[in-house]
Structure formats: structure tokens, C-alpha cells
Amino acid sequence: MFLRRARNWLGGKRGGFGLDVLKLAGGTTGAQAITVLSLPLLARLFPPDAFGAAGLFTSLVAIGAVVSCLRYEFAIMLPESDEQAANVFGIALSLPLVFAGASAIGLAVAGARLVAFLNAPALLDYLWLLPIALALAGMFQALNYWNTRRKRFGRVSVVLVAASATSSALQLGAGIAGQTTAGGLIVGATAGTTMATSALGILIWRDQNSLFRRVIRPRRMWENAKRFRKFPLVDAWGALLNNLAWQLPALLLSIFFTQSVVGYYAMANRVIQLPMALIGASISQVFYQRASAVRADSAALVAVIVSTFDRLVTMMLIPALLLTLVGRELFLVVLGPAWEEAGFYVQILGLWTLIWFIASPFTVLFLTLEYQGRALLVNIIILVSRVASLILGGLNQNVVLALLLFTISGLVVYGGMLIWVMRLAGVPSRAVLDILARRGPMALLFAAAIALVKFFGDAYPVFVLLASLGLGALYYLWIFRQSFMQTMFSARYERQK
């Protein structure tokens, strides 16, 4: 009885929407959990400069991978027939190989100059892996979207968890064996991607090879490339700008500062992005679906936006304050003394984390309202503001100034974007201000309590961290009790009616 009710709640039947979401979220959460558990050990085995060089390698792969399929992977979902979709899949699967070949030639010619420009000599020995990693990352994207078209969500979860376990195990093994250079981290990460791409490719080929051999032809691939040409001509540019905005900070910090600084930033950025990786992306997907379903009804759309905004503020206000106030203690206790500087970076970036986490899901409103041009403008402003902040700090040889300007520009740009998109959607300012007025005083009380804990216990980082986490738990218990009482009151009122 319980299982039947749970299945009905999740999706109504086997393979329903809710169950599919849980399968994907479960894989992402499992993979992230393995990464989080291995992080304290890796942080004690590898020095910050190793993480810095590995972070640069990851940034270069990410920049290339986002356009290695020229966004044709998204077109796999659109054709009604599997025959046409298979030819689009053939395009998306082939392009990363072409892209990797071109990058290999480019690196052979100018790889040494790239390493010198990035001030990262440790990367020189691993440039040969870059085209391989680019090809694997791009091919995985194509395979993943074909798998999504076929609604085989469970296998993606298993593959993600296995890939994360493979990467973490190899990286830990390299560290324990004394191979504590960037190579141990880079090779481990590349091995995980290799495993994920190979496993998913083998499973798809096992199920669909007869279809692929029967229908995929060069002429049909070319016809579909022209049919879906807007993906490479338009969508790829917005994706590239968005990705550059995320990956350029590590590259710019490497140009102006040491690899240790890049390592501190890479570790800080990894911790900051965890909430978005675990729940933020899921919230964005669910919000997109709900907003798209009611976009013709302005009142219903406003209600969905306000409700989501309230949940995001409630969810992220305290974690952001914790990062801002006790980030140093968090890194000192969990990752070790070598990472205290990264904890300080997290404190600088903490408030930006709050506004970024809250504003990011609402960027899909530009798509819902069909304002793609304005979305592209926002991506350009984000990229320019980040680059300007980091260059200004770098020219002054002051990493703290660079990160402060990064935070300030992020608060202004993301805050402005949030206000703008809510106005476009017709959300009244009063609704937003009411939410902030309800949540703000308790958050200020929480911040004051942590400030007192830090003042009296500054010499004992473990005490400060545990006390702060305890205060955070009390806050969420209070929120839960408040929500529970409100639900009970509403139910009682409905019965009385």
C-alpha cells in the first residue's frame, strides 16, 4: 500500500516524471557525495598548487567541451522519428572527435606558449591529455542526450556514481603512492570521464546498434545539420559566453598570481558550487517546467515565481551566512591548515553565493517569456564584469581586491538581473519585499549569534564551527515548525469551511 501511494505521488506509474527525476537526482547526489567524502583526504595529500594546475586543466576542458558538439546534442531530443534523431546523434557524436583533432594540432603548435601565458609550467607535461579529455567530455554529452531521449535515466545515475568513484579512487591512490603532483588529479579525473563515456557508449550500442547501422548516413547527417543550424549559429555563442564566465576566473588568476592562489580559488569554488550541483539544478528544472506550463496565465506565473523565490531565500540564506562568517574555520577543520586561505576566499565570496543561488533558477524566465536576446545580453554583462574585476585586482597584484570586486559585481549584476526578469514577468515589488522582511530579521539574529560565538571562541576553530552549525540547525528546525504549523492551520481551516 505504501509503495503504491509513493509511486502515485512520484509519477503515477513506473517511469513517471517524478521517478525519472529521482533517478537522475540520485545519481548526481551519489556522485557528489563520493566527491565530498574524498575531498578532505585529497586536500591533505595534494598541495594547493597541484589543485591549481588541475583546476586550470578542468577549466580548459570545460570551455572546449561546451561547444565541442556545437550544441547539436540538444537537437537530439527534437525529431519525432528515431531515424532522424539517430542522424543528429551521429553529428553530435562525431564533432567532438573533429574538435579534439583540431585542438591537438593547435596545442602541438602553440601549447608551450599557452602554458607560458597561463603561468602554469606544471601543465606542460599533461597537454597531450587535453584533446582526449575534450573528445570524451563532448561524446559523453551526445551519449547522455540520446540516453535521455530513450528515457533510460537509471543507467545514467549508475554511470555517474561509478565515474565519480573511479576518479576519487585513482586520485587517492596516486596521493597515497606519493604522486602528489597535478598529474595525479588530472589523470584520475580523465579516467573517470573515460569510464563514464565508455560504459554509456557500450550500453547504447548494445541496445541500438541495428538502428544506427541501418539509418545513419552522411547525406542524412548533412541534411539534419542544416535543419538544426540555429544550434551552432546562435545557441552555441550564449553557451560559450556563460561557460567562459565560470571558467575564466581560474585562468585569469593563473596569469596574475601563483598556482597556489588558483588552487585556493578552485577549492573555494568547488565548495561554493556544491549546493547548486546537489539541489539548485533540480530546482531550476522544476521551476522551468512549472513556469512554462502557466506562462499564459500571468497571475499563476507570478504565484510560481514568488513561491520559488521564498523557498530559495529560506533554503540558502543561512548556508551563505555560514560561508561568509565561518568559512575559514570550515576549511581549517575539515580540509586542514594548508587550506585556511581558501576558507578566507569563501568568506569573501559568501554573499555573492547567496544572490547567485537565488537568481540562477530565474534565468530560465528569459526562455519562458521568449526573451533569448536579453538572456544573451545578461551573459555578456556577467562575463565582462567578472573579467574586469579580476583584471583590475590582478594588475594591482591583490587577490583580495580581485575577489572583492568579483563579489560586488556579482551582487550588482545578478541582483539587477533578478529585478529585471521579475518585472518582465509582472511580479510586484511588494511581494519580494514581504519575503525579505519575513526572513531578514531571523537571519540577522543568526548572524549576530555567530559573531558572538566567534568573538568568544576565536582561538578554538572546532568550537566555532560546531556552534555555528548547531545554530544553523536550530534555524531550520524553527522554519520547519513554522511551516508545519501553517500547514496544520490551513488544513483545519479548510475542514471548518
C-alpha positions in Angstrom: 0.0 0.0 0.0 2.8 2.4 1.0 4.8 1.7 -2.1 1.7 2.1 -4.3 0.9 5.5 -2.8 4.6 6.6 -3.1 4.6 5.6 -6.7 1.4 7.5 -7.4 2.8 10.6 -5.7 6.1 10.5 -7.7 4.7 9.9 -11.1 1.6 7.9 -11.2 3.2 4.8 -12.8 6.5 3.2 -13.4 8.7 5.5 -15.4 6.7 8.6 -14.4 8.1 12.1 -14.3 8.8 12.1 -10.6 10.6 8.8 -10.6 12.7 9.8 -13.6 13.8 13.0 -11.7 14.6 10.9 -8.7 16.8 8.6 -10.8 18.8 11.5 -12.2 19.0 13.4 -8.9 20.0 10.2 -7.1 23.0 9.7 -9.5 24.1 13.3 -9.2 23.8 13.2 -5.4 25.6 9.9 -5.2 28.5 11.2 -7.4 28.7 14.4 -5.4 28.7 12.6 -2.1 31.7 10.5 -3.2 33.5 13.7 -4.2 32.7 15.4 -0.9 33.8 12.4 1.2 37.1 12.1 -0.7 37.8 15.9 -0.6 39.2 16.1 3.0 41.6 13.2 2.2 42.7 14.7 -1.2 43.2 18.1 0.4 45.7 16.5 2.9 47.5 14.5 0.2 47.9 17.1 -2.6 49.2 20.7 -2.1 47.2 23.8 -3.3 49.4 24.3 -6.4 48.5 20.8 -7.6 44.8 21.6 -7.3 45.6 24.9 -9.1 47.1 23.2 -12.1 44.4 20.6 -12.2 41.7 23.3 -11.9 43.2 25.0 -15.0 43.1 21.8 -16.9 39.5 21.3 -15.9 38.6 24.9 -17.0 40.2 24.4 -20.4 38.3 21.2 -20.9 35.0 22.8 -19.8 35.4 25.7 -22.2 36.0 23.4 -25.2 33.5 20.8 -24.2 30.5 23.1 -24.1 30.8 23.8 -27.8 32.5 20.6 -29.0 29.2 19.2 -30.2 28.2 22.7 -31.5 25.1 22.2 -29.3 23.7 19.6 -31.7 23.3 17.3 -28.6 20.2 19.4 -27.6 18.7 18.8 -31.1 18.7 15.0 -30.5 15.5 15.5 -28.4 13.6 17.3 -31.1 12.9 14.9 -34.1 9.7 12.8 -33.9 11.3 9.8 -35.5 14.2 7.8 -34.1 15.7 7.6 -37.6 16.1 11.3 -37.9 17.3 11.6 -34.2 19.9 8.9 -34.9 21.5 11.0 -37.6 21.5 14.1 -35.3 23.1 11.9 -32.7 25.7 10.9 -35.3 26.6 14.6 -35.9 26.8 15.3 -32.1 29.0 12.2 -31.6 31.4 12.9 -34.5 32.0 16.6 -33.9 34.0 16.2 -30.6 36.5 14.0 -32.5 37.0 16.7 -35.1 37.2 19.3 -32.3 39.8 17.2 -30.4 41.9 16.7 -33.6 42.0 20.4 -34.2 42.9 21.2 -30.6 45.7 18.6 -30.8 47.2 20.4 -33.8 46.8 23.7 -32.1 48.5 22.5 -28.9 51.3 21.0 -30.9 52.0 24.3 -32.5 51.3 26.7 -29.6 51.0 24.6 -26.4 54.2 25.8 -24.9 53.1 29.5 -25.4 49.7 28.8 -23.9 51.3 27.3 -20.8 53.7 30.3 -20.6 50.8 32.7 -21.0 48.8 31.0 -18.2 52.0 31.0 -16.0 51.4 27.2 -15.4 54.5 25.2 -16.3 53.1 22.2 -14.4 50.5 21.8 -17.2 53.1 21.3 -20.0 53.5 17.6 -19.2 49.8 16.9 -19.4 48.7 18.9 -22.5 48.6 15.7 -24.5 45.7 14.6 -22.4 43.7 17.8 -23.2 42.4 16.7 -26.6 41.5 13.3 -25.2 39.6 14.8 -22.3 37.8 17.2 -24.8 36.7 14.3 -27.0 35.5 12.2 -24.1 33.5 15.1 -22.5 31.9 16.0 -25.8 31.0 12.4 -26.6 29.5 11.9 -23.2 27.2 14.9 -23.8 25.9 13.3 -27.0 25.5 9.9 -25.4 23.7 11.4 -22.4 21.1 13.2 -24.6 20.5 10.1 -26.7 20.0 8.2 -23.5 17.6 10.9 -22.2 15.6 10.6 -25.4 15.3 6.9 -24.8 14.3 7.6 -21.2 17.0 5.3 -19.7 17.6 7.5 -16.7 18.6 4.9 -14.3 21.8 3.9 -16.2 23.0 7.5 -16.2 22.8 7.5 -12.4 24.8 4.3 -12.2 27.4 5.6 -14.6 27.8 8.9 -12.8 28.4 7.2 -9.5 30.8 4.7 -11.0 32.7 7.5 -12.7 33.0 9.6 -9.5 34.1 6.5 -7.6 36.7 5.7 -10.3 38.1 9.3 -10.3 38.3 9.5 -6.5 39.8 6.1 -6.0 42.6 6.8 -8.6 43.3 10.2 -7.2 43.5 8.9 -3.6 45.7 6.0 -4.8 48.1 8.4 -6.6 48.3 10.6 -3.4 48.9 7.7 -1.1 51.6 6.4 -3.5 53.4 9.8 -3.3 52.4 11.1 -6.7 51.1 14.3 -5.3 51.6 16.5 -8.4 48.8 17.8 -10.6 49.1 14.7 -12.8 47.5 12.5 -10.1 44.4 14.7 -10.1 44.3 15.2 -13.8 44.8 11.5 -14.8 42.3 10.4 -12.2 39.6 12.8 -13.4 40.2 11.9 -17.0 40.0 8.2 -16.2 36.6 8.8 -14.6 35.3 10.5 -17.7 36.7 7.7 -19.8 34.9 5.1 -17.8 31.6 7.1 -17.9 31.8 7.7 -21.7 32.8 4.1 -22.5 30.2 2.5 -20.3 27.3 4.6 -21.6 28.5 4.1 -25.2 28.7 0.3 -24.8 25.2 0.2 -23.3 23.7 2.4 -26.0 25.5 0.4 -28.8 24.2 -2.9 -27.3 20.6 -1.6 -27.4 20.6 0.4 -30.6 23.4 -0.7 -32.9 21.0 -2.2 -35.5 19.2 1.2 -35.8 22.4 3.1 -36.1 23.8 0.8 -38.8 20.6 0.9 -40.7 19.8 4.7 -40.8 22.9 6.8 -40.2 24.2 8.1 -43.5 26.5 11.1 -44.3 23.9 12.6 -46.5 21.2 12.5 -43.8 23.6 13.8 -41.3 24.3 16.8 -43.5 20.6 17.4 -44.1 19.9 17.4 -40.3 23.0 19.6 -39.7 21.3 22.3 -41.9 17.9 21.6 -40.4 19.1 22.4 -36.9 21.7 25.0 -37.8 20.4 27.5 -35.3 22.1 25.4 -32.5 25.7 26.1 -33.7 24.9 29.5 -35.1 23.0 31.0 -32.2 22.8 28.8 -29.1 26.5 27.9 -29.0 27.5 31.5 -28.5 25.3 32.0 -25.5 26.6 28.7 -24.0 30.2 29.7 -24.7 29.8 33.1 -23.0 28.1 31.5 -20.0 30.8 28.9 -19.6 33.6 31.4 -20.1 32.1 33.5 -17.3 32.6 30.5 -15.0 36.0 29.2 -16.2 37.9 32.4 -16.9 38.4 33.3 -13.2 40.8 30.4 -12.8 42.6 31.3 -16.0 43.0 35.0 -15.1 44.1 34.2 -11.5 46.8 31.9 -13.0 48.0 34.7 -15.3 48.4 37.3 -12.4 49.1 35.1 -9.4 50.7 31.8 -8.3 49.3 28.3 -8.8 48.7 28.1 -5.1 46.2 31.0 -5.4 44.5 29.2 -8.3 44.3 26.1 -6.1 42.7 28.0 -3.2 40.2 29.5 -5.6 39.5 26.2 -7.2 38.8 24.6 -3.8 36.7 27.5 -2.7 34.7 27.4 -5.9 34.1 23.7 -5.6 32.6 24.1 -2.2 30.5 27.1 -3.2 29.0 25.3 -6.2 28.0 22.2 -4.2 24.5 23.5 -3.3 23.8 24.2 -6.9 25.1 20.8 -8.0 23.1 19.0 -5.4 19.7 20.8 -5.5 20.0 24.0 -7.5 19.9 22.4 -10.9 16.8 20.3 -9.9 15.0 23.4 -8.6 15.8 25.2 -11.9 14.4 22.3 -14.0 11.2 22.0 -11.9 10.7 25.8 -11.9 11.2 25.9 -15.7 8.6 23.2 -16.2 6.0 24.9 -13.9 6.6 28.4 -15.3 6.3 27.1 -18.9 3.1 25.4 -18.0 1.4 28.5 -16.7 3.1 31.2 -18.7 -0.2 32.2 -20.5 -1.7 32.9 -17.1 0.1 35.9 -15.6 -1.3 35.5 -12.1 -0.4 31.9 -11.9 3.1 32.6 -13.2 3.6 35.3 -10.6 2.5 32.9 -7.9 5.0 30.3 -9.1 7.8 32.8 -9.1 7.0 34.3 -5.7 6.7 30.8 -4.1 10.0 29.7 -5.6 11.7 32.9 -4.5 10.5 32.3 -1.0 11.8 28.8 -0.9 15.2 29.8 -2.3 15.7 32.6 0.2 14.7 30.3 3.1 16.9 27.5 1.8 20.1 29.4 1.1 20.2 32.4 3.5 21.8 30.5 6.4 24.3 28.5 4.4 25.5 31.7 2.7 25.9 33.4 6.0 27.7 30.4 7.4 30.2 30.5 4.5 30.6 34.3 5.0 31.2 34.1 8.7 32.9 30.8 9.4 34.4 29.8 6.0 37.9 30.0 7.4 37.0 27.7 10.3 35.2 25.2 8.0 38.3 24.8 5.8 40.7 24.8 8.7 38.9 22.0 10.5 37.7 19.9 7.5 40.5 20.3 5.0 43.4 21.1 7.2 45.6 24.1 7.9 47.0 24.3 4.4 43.6 25.4 3.1 42.9 28.2 5.6 43.5 30.8 2.8 40.8 29.0 0.7 38.4 29.4 3.6 39.1 33.1 3.6 38.3 33.3 -0.2 35.0 31.6 0.6 34.2 34.2 3.2 34.7 36.9 0.6 32.5 35.1 -1.9 29.8 34.1 0.5 27.3 36.8 -0.1 27.7 36.5 -3.9 26.9 32.8 -3.4 23.6 33.8 -1.9 22.4 36.1 -4.7 23.8 33.7 -7.4 22.0 30.7 -6.0 18.7 32.6 -5.7 18.9 34.4 -9.1 20.2 31.5 -11.2 16.9 29.5 -11.4 15.1 32.6 -12.6 17.3 33.0 -15.7 15.0 30.4 -17.4 12.3 33.0 -17.3 14.0 34.6 -20.3 13.4 31.4 -22.2 9.8 31.0 -20.8 9.0 34.6 -21.9 10.9 34.2 -25.2 13.5 36.9 -24.5 16.5 35.0 -25.7 18.2 38.2 -26.8 18.0 39.7 -23.3 19.4 36.4 -21.9 22.4 36.8 -24.2 22.9 40.4 -23.0 22.9 39.2 -19.4 25.5 36.6 -20.2 27.7 39.3 -21.9 27.4 41.6 -18.9 28.2 38.8 -16.4 31.3 37.8 -18.4 32.6 41.4 -18.9 32.0 42.3 -15.2 33.9 39.2 -14.0 36.8 39.7 -16.3 37.1 43.4 -15.4 37.0 42.7 -11.7 39.7 40.0 -11.9 42.0 42.0 -14.3 41.8 45.1 -12.0 42.7 43.1 -9.0 45.4 41.3 -10.9 47.0 44.5 -12.2 47.2 45.6 -8.6 48.7 42.2 -7.6 46.0 42.0 -4.9 43.9 38.8 -4.9 41.7 40.0 -2.1 40.8 43.1 -4.2 40.1 40.9 -7.2 37.7 38.6 -5.2 36.0 41.6 -3.5 35.4 43.3 -6.9 34.2 39.9 -8.2 31.7 39.6 -5.3 30.5 43.2 -5.6 30.0 43.0 -9.4 28.2 39.7 -8.9 25.8 41.2 -6.4 25.1 44.1 -8.7 24.7 42.1 -11.9 22.8 39.1 -10.5 20.6 41.4 -8.3 19.9 43.6 -11.3 19.1 40.6 -13.5 16.7 39.3 -10.8 14.9 42.6 -10.5 14.7 42.9 -14.3 13.3 39.5 -15.0 10.8 39.7 -12.2 9.5 43.0 -13.7 9.3 41.4 -17.1 7.2 38.6 -15.6 5.0 41.1 -13.8 6.0 40.3 -10.2 5.1 43.1 -7.8 8.0 44.5 -5.8 5.9 44.3 -2.6 5.7 40.5 -2.8 9.5 40.3 -2.9 10.0 42.8 -0.1 7.5 41.0 2.1 9.5 37.8 1.8 12.8 39.6 2.7 11.1 41.3 5.6 9.9 37.9 7.0 13.2 36.1 6.6 15.6 39.0 7.2 15.3 39.6 11.0 15.8 36.0 11.9 18.9 35.9 9.6 20.3 39.0 11.2 19.7 37.4 14.7 21.5 34.3 13.4 24.5 36.3 12.1 24.7 38.2 15.4 24.8 34.9 17.4 27.6 33.6 15.2 29.5 36.8 15.6 29.3 36.4 19.4 30.5 32.8 19.1 33.4 33.9 17.0 34.3 36.7 19.4 34.5 34.5 22.5 35.8 31.3 20.8 38.1 32.6 18.1 41.0 30.5 19.4 39.0 27.3 19.1 38.0 26.8 15.4 36.3 23.4 16.1 34.1 25.0 18.7 33.2 28.0 16.5 32.3 25.7 13.6 30.2 23.2 15.6 28.4 26.0 17.5 27.6 27.8 14.2 26.3 24.6 12.6 24.2 24.0 15.7 22.7 27.5 15.3 22.0 26.8 11.7 20.2 23.5 12.6 18.1 25.4 15.1 17.1 27.9 12.4 15.9 25.2 10.1 14.0 23.5 12.9 12.3 26.8 13.5 11.5 27.1 9.8 10.2 23.6 9.7 8.0 24.1 12.8 6.6 27.3 11.3 5.8 25.6 8.0 4.3 22.6 9.8 2.0 24.8 12.0 1.0 26.9 8.9 0.0 23.7 7.1 -1.9 22.3 10.0 -3.8 25.7 10.4 -4.6 25.7 6.7 -5.9 22.1 6.8 -8.1 22.9 9.9 -9.5 26.0 8.3 -10.4 24.1 5.1 -12.2 21.4 7.2 -14.2 24.0 9.1 -15.3 25.6 5.8 
